[in-house]
Amino acid sequence: MALLLLMLFFAVTGITLNHPNWFSQTDQEPKREQVPIPAYLLPVDTQDAQWRLATGHWLKSEWAMDMATADIDEDEISLVSKGPGTYRSLTLDLLDGQAYVETLDYGVVAVVNDLHKGRNTGIAWAWILDLSAILIILFSLTGAYLLLPQTKRLKKSLLYMVLVSGSCGLVYVYFVP
């Protein structure tokens, strides 16, 4: 029971990953915003450490974006932030004093698919995935170990294991390009 919800999560997201066209939202338009750069950040001096610190605080508070990942040019600063099921692009136009933000939310299915794959989820989620995998392996092996003294069930279980695994192997050999 400890891994029931995790196993269901990976089973359901396995289906959503295998059939993306069943769950895709193809009509999505990004949300676009144009926001003036605050007056306290003008005039712009990208070389000034204090200006970079203040801009970093503004970016973090407004859009949860990190100035450390920014691509800084003479007349613009670009940042990209990706999360599970989300994408955000921000461009600070230093010449006209505007911030252009484009946000795309791919939906709940994309979030759970990214969680399944560990894409754009960070180190904490990677640890959860690794721990889940270790526990699933451990529970599977202990389940097989508990069958060893039950010879009648063991023989039948081994037969099923060979049949299912062999069938999967044959499908791979003959039908997978």
C-alpha positions in Angstrom: 0.0 0.0 0.0 2.9 2.3 0.6 3.6 2.6 -3.2 0.0 2.2 -4.5 -0.5 5.9 -5.4 3.0 6.1 -7.0 2.4 3.0 -9.0 -0.9 4.4 -10.2 0.7 7.7 -11.0 3.4 6.1 -13.1 0.9 3.8 -14.8 -1.5 6.6 -15.7 1.3 8.9 -16.9 2.8 6.1 -18.9 -0.5 6.0 -20.9 -0.5 9.8 -21.2 3.1 9.8 -22.4 2.5 6.9 -24.8 -0.6 8.7 -26.4 0.1 12.4 -26.3 -2.4 13.1 -29.1 -5.2 11.9 -26.9 -4.5 14.5 -24.3 -2.9 17.4 -26.2 -4.2 20.9 -26.2 -3.1 22.1 -29.7 -5.1 25.4 -29.6 -3.0 27.0 -26.8 -1.8 30.5 -27.2 0.9 32.0 -25.0 -0.1 34.7 -22.6 1.8 37.9 -23.6 2.4 40.9 -21.3 4.2 44.1 -21.7 5.2 45.8 -18.5 7.3 48.9 -18.0 10.6 48.5 -16.2 10.2 50.2 -12.8 11.5 53.8 -12.5 13.9 52.8 -9.7 15.7 50.6 -12.2 16.2 53.4 -14.7 18.6 54.5 -16.1 19.9 51.1 -17.0 23.5 50.2 -16.2 24.0 46.5 -16.8 27.6 46.7 -15.5 26.6 48.1 -12.1 26.4 45.4 -9.5 23.8 47.3 -7.5 21.6 47.6 -10.6 21.9 43.9 -11.3 21.0 43.0 -7.7 17.9 45.3 -7.7 16.9 43.9 -11.1 17.3 40.4 -9.8 15.1 41.1 -6.9 12.4 42.6 -9.2 12.6 39.7 -11.6 12.3 37.2 -8.7 9.4 39.0 -7.1 7.4 39.6 -10.3 8.0 36.4 -12.3 10.0 34.1 -10.1 12.9 34.2 -12.5 16.6 34.2 -11.6 18.9 36.9 -12.9 21.8 34.5 -12.7 20.4 32.6 -15.7 20.0 35.8 -17.8 21.6 36.4 -21.2 22.7 40.0 -21.0 23.4 42.1 -24.1 23.9 45.8 -24.6 20.3 46.6 -25.3 18.4 43.7 -23.9 18.3 41.0 -21.2 16.7 37.6 -21.9 15.6 35.0 -19.5 13.8 31.6 -19.9 12.2 29.7 -17.2 10.8 26.1 -17.6 8.8 24.2 -15.1 6.7 21.1 -15.2 4.1 21.9 -17.9 5.1 25.6 -18.1 7.3 27.8 -20.1 8.1 31.5 -19.6 10.3 33.8 -21.7 11.1 37.3 -20.5 12.9 40.0 -22.4 13.9 43.3 -20.9 14.2 45.9 -23.7 16.7 48.3 -22.2 16.3 50.9 -24.9 12.5 51.4 -24.5 12.3 50.4 -20.9 9.8 47.6 -21.3 9.6 44.0 -20.2 8.0 41.6 -22.6 6.8 38.4 -21.0 5.4 35.3 -22.8 4.0 32.5 -20.6 2.7 29.2 -21.8 0.9 26.7 -19.6 0.5 23.3 -21.2 -2.1 22.0 -18.8 -2.4 19.4 -16.1 -1.5 16.4 -18.3 1.8 18.1 -19.3 2.5 18.8 -15.6 2.1 15.1 -14.6 4.0 13.9 -17.7 6.9 16.2 -16.8 6.8 14.9 -13.2 6.9 11.4 -14.6 10.0 12.1 -16.6 11.6 14.4 -14.0 11.8 17.2 -16.6 12.3 20.7 -15.2 11.4 19.6 -11.7 14.6 20.2 -9.7 16.8 18.1 -7.4 14.1 17.4 -4.8 11.8 15.7 -7.3 14.7 13.8 -8.7 15.3 12.3 -5.2 11.7 11.4 -5.0 11.9 9.6 -8.3 15.0 7.8 -7.3 13.6 6.7 -4.0 10.4 5.6 -5.6 12.4 3.5 -8.1 14.4 1.9 -5.3 11.3 1.1 -3.3 9.5 -0.4 -6.3 12.5 -2.6 -7.1 12.7 -3.6 -3.4 9.0 -4.4 -3.2 9.1 -6.4 -6.5 12.1 -8.5 -5.4 10.6 -9.2 -1.9 7.3 -10.2 -3.6 9.2 -12.7 -5.7 11.2 -13.9 -2.7 8.0 -14.6 -0.8 6.9 -16.9 -3.7 10.0 -19.1 -3.3 8.6 -21.5 -0.6 5.3 -21.8 -2.5 6.4 -24.2 -5.2 3.0 -24.6 -6.9 2.5 -20.8 -7.1 6.1 -20.3 -7.9 6.0 -22.5 -11.0 2.8 -20.9 -12.3 4.2 -17.4 -11.6 7.5 -18.2 -13.4 5.5 -19.5 -16.3 3.5 -16.2 -16.5 6.7 -14.2 -16.1 8.4 -16.0 -19.0 5.3 -15.8 -21.2 4.8 -12.1 -20.7 8.5 -11.2 -20.9 9.0 -13.4 -23.9 5.9 -11.8 -25.6 7.3 -8.4 -25.0 10.7 -9.4 -26.3 9.1 -10.8 -29.5 7.1 -7.7 -30.0 10.3 -5.7 -29.7 12.2 -7.8 -32.1 9.5 -8.1 -34.8 7.5 -4.9 -34.5 9.7 -2.1 -33.1 11.7 -0.3 -35.9 
